[in-house]
Amino acid sequence: MKDYIEERAVEIANYIIETKATVRQAAKKFGISKSTVHKDCTDRLSQLNPGLACEVRQVLDVNKQERHIRGGLATREKYLHQH
């Protein structure tokens, strides 16, 4: 694996842990795709730093559990602003 990919994976992981960011937010911040963020945080990071990978996994799992709630709130806001 190339050095810049390893550095990016660790940097993204630290960002997600510190800010409790979603995959989309991290992708936007670093200017890469959601799938790249996900691959960095799950596959690549588990080889580089298993402890950090576990911490990121916990944040991503919480985000996944809250996903349907966020979607409902966004839809509610959308329709409140239309009327």
C-alpha positions as CSV (number, residue, x, y, z in Angstrom):
1,M,0.0,0.0,0.0
2,K,1.3,3.5,-0.9
3,D,2.3,5.8,1.9
4,Y,-0.1,8.6,1.1
5,I,-3.0,6.1,1.2
6,E,-1.9,4.9,4.7
7,E,-1.6,8.5,5.9
8,R,-5.0,9.4,4.4
9,A,-6.7,6.4,6.1
10,V,-5.3,7.4,9.5
11,E,-6.2,11.1,9.0
12,I,-9.8,10.2,8.0
13,A,-10.2,7.9,11.0
14,N,-9.0,10.6,13.4
15,Y,-11.3,13.1,11.8
16,I,-14.3,10.8,12.1
17,I,-13.5,9.9,15.7
18,E,-13.0,13.5,16.8
19,T,-16.0,15.0,15.1
20,K,-18.3,12.0,15.1
21,A,-18.7,12.7,11.3
22,T,-20.6,10.5,8.9
23,V,-18.9,8.9,5.9
24,R,-20.5,11.6,3.6
25,Q,-19.1,14.4,5.8
26,A,-15.7,12.9,5.8
27,A,-15.8,12.3,2.0
28,K,-16.7,16.0,1.4
29,K,-14.0,17.3,3.8
30,F,-11.2,15.2,2.1
31,G,-12.5,15.5,-1.4
32,I,-12.9,11.8,-2.1
33,S,-15.7,9.4,-2.6
34,K,-17.8,7.8,0.1
35,S,-16.7,4.3,-1.0
36,T,-13.0,5.4,-0.6
37,V,-13.7,6.6,2.9
38,H,-15.5,3.4,3.8
39,K,-12.7,1.3,2.3
40,D,-10.0,3.3,4.1
41,C,-11.8,3.0,7.5
42,T,-12.7,-0.6,7.3
43,D,-10.3,-2.6,5.2
44,R,-7.1,-0.6,5.0
45,L,-7.2,0.7,8.6
46,S,-7.7,-2.7,10.1
47,Q,-4.3,-3.8,8.6
48,L,-2.5,-0.6,9.6
49,N,-3.9,0.1,13.1
50,P,-6.5,-2.3,14.5
51,G,-7.2,-0.3,17.6
52,L,-8.0,2.9,15.6
53,A,-10.1,0.8,13.2
54,C,-12.2,-0.5,16.2
55,E,-12.8,3.1,17.4
56,V,-13.9,4.2,13.9
57,R,-16.1,1.2,13.6
58,Q,-18.0,2.2,16.8
59,V,-18.6,5.7,15.4
60,L,-19.7,4.4,12.1
61,D,-22.1,1.9,13.7
62,V,-23.7,4.7,15.8
63,N,-24.1,6.7,12.6
64,K,-25.7,3.7,10.9
65,Q,-28.2,3.2,13.7
66,E,-29.2,6.9,13.6
67,R,-29.4,7.0,9.8
68,H,-33.1,6.5,9.5
69,I,-33.8,9.2,12.1
70,R,-31.7,11.7,10.3
71,G,-33.5,10.9,7.0
72,G,-36.9,11.4,8.7
73,L,-35.8,14.8,10.2
74,A,-34.4,16.0,6.8
75,T,-37.7,15.1,5.1
76,R,-39.7,16.8,7.8
77,E,-37.6,20.0,7.4
78,K,-38.0,19.9,3.7
79,Y,-41.8,19.8,3.9
80,L,-42.0,22.4,6.7
81,H,-40.0,24.9,4.5
82,Q,-42.3,24.3,1.5
83,H,-45.5,25.5,3.1
